[in-house]
């Protein structure tokens, strides 16, 4: 049985070679494009809402949808527009003597 000695230089060369190969494998991937139409479970996960909340958004006309058979689809851009439309800015807190944002009236 032959014995081979591995030096630090050998390990460094191996490391550089491995990093180069991995970056070639994973570095050339294009970012995943967002699909135009999303299913109910995807919208629920995206917005972190329940099925009944999504149903309410649908029936009160807040969020447009398309139904094909039993599947309901939502346009990704409609969801983004809804988020932008409902974006709010918190008003600055006033310094009222004896009150802060954690005190209750």
Buried (B, 14 or more C-beta within 10 A) or exposed (E): EEEEEEEEEEEEEEEEEEEEEEEEEEEEEEEEEEEEBBEBEBBBEEBEBEEEEBEEBBEEEEBEBEEEEEEBBBBBEBBEEBEEEEEEEEEEEEEEEEEEEEEEE
